[in-house]
Amino acid sequence: MWVALSYACWGISIVLALWMLYDWFKVDTTYTEDVLTSSREGELEAVSEKHRI
Amino acid sequence: MTITLEPTIHGDRVSLLRVLGPAHVWALGVGIVLVGEFTGWNFAADKGGALAALIVCWIVGLLYTSVAMIDSEVTSTVAAAGGQYAQAKHIVGPLMAFNVALFLVFAYTMLEVSDAILLGDTIVAKAGVEGLTHNSFIAATIVVLAWLNYRGVLMTLNVNFVITAIAYISIVILFFSVSPWTQGAVLKLNELVTPGNALPYGWIGVIAAFQFGIWYYLGIEGTTQAAEEVRSPARSLPYGTMAGMITLLIAAAMTWYVCASLMPWEYLGITYYPLWDAGKLTGSPLLENLLFVATLLAALASANGCINDAARAWFSLGRDRYLPSWFSAVHPKYRTPYRSILFLLPIALAFAFIADLNQAITFSILSGVLQYTFMSINIIMFRKKWPLGSIRRGYTHPFHPLPAIVLFCLCVVTFFAIFLGFGSQLIAMVAFYFLISLWFHFYRYKFVRRGDQFTMPWPKPQGY
């Protein structure tokens, strides 16, 4: 049973790794770099907080 | 064809998703740490005896309570992914921030590696099948958890909450199953810990035990990495972190009491599975299997939280151009830092396959203690530059500057303890951070957009 579980672990790892690589490729070829890297630190705070004491 | 805007994107930017609450913050912090009760803390007994393991449990508990309080105050104000990195950037400066981010990435990646090795070794030990190696279990742990992190932070931390709670409840069940109020029936503390063997190496053994006493709580500061993904950072982060710390203090005390009452310190100090062994020693197959499963779940929860935290620290470095901005990409559907997760995945796998558990643990502890030392200095500077009343704080920690001083002093003692056990690794690591700092200062910093990196809407600091 343990040996079968070991093979199953290899199988799951390979399948999920390939899925992530596929999804990475799909996203990178669908969206522009500007969109993907558009996140900015503190953006929500700057907009939503008035910062009054 | 490329797409510039898409309905799943909020506005014209893709950012991390604010979906987490205090329970997720608790799950992240306690999830990373709880594995330390299942293995790691007990090596303190090897360094200084069973009583030394208890003394460091409380003293290191004081260190981490200081860490949690300081962290809660600063993070409830600097609520950004990257946690201590974002704090260092705003309060100390870019070079410190770069170093802190590397401390974070090293501490969490090496802890993830240690967790995966522990999980693989535990399964192999349980199976007892000749020729079965831990490699497949290590690969599955790292890849499946990376996939979970890739798919979204909410499910990742929901899973962490469930498996951490099961692992924690198993400690509580073990504690009450051995009649802790009665000595002699199952527990034999008065026979196993006597005045003659309580501190076999004297007080220097207690100092040496600090190195592994860190394991009772290592990683609770990881809660801050969720700052950009919690719905209400000023409330959730202090609440989740302090609740996590209280939970861990209780778990650490119960763990020591049960284990020290069932195993002689000579064995307790060298076993890799103190709680699983405690389950075996009760003679109950149910408890033995429960603690076996709980050991696996604790290792999984820790690795899961570490992937989450290391990726966010790496992502933040990319976003500020401290590293190539390519790393700052956010998945437009899952809203996770997917490139950082994928980049760190093969690194963790490589270390897990080639590194030894002790080396990985030591690198993780060293990076963690460097980070705590920074935090003690950071809070002094924070209070000096922005005194109480000058900016809004979600939480204000009491007795300042006492927690900072206690934290700094305990970090010095811990460095000394690490030097006693792993002096060459300590020197090698400090040399590495020194060289990488030179690279950052003389080469990389010219790519940073200096004005863009300071994002908090704070008034000018006092004295500037």
Interface residues (C-beta under 8 A of the other chain):
Chain A: W2 V3 L5 S6 Y7 C9 W10 I12 S13 L16 A17 W19 M20 L21 D23 W24 V27 T29 T30 Y31 T32 E33 D34 V35 L36 T37 S38 S39 R40 E41 G42 E43 L44 E45 A46 E49 H51 R52 I53
Chain B: M1 T2 I3 T4 L5 E6 I9 D12 R13 V14 S15 L16 R18 A79 A80 A81 G82 A86 I123 A127 V129 L132 T133 S136 F137 A139 A140 V143 V144 A146 W147 Y150 E228 S316 G318 R319 D320 S325 W326 S328 A329 V330 H331 P332 K333 Y338 R339 L342 L345 G389 S390 I391 R392 Q453 T455 M456 P457 W458
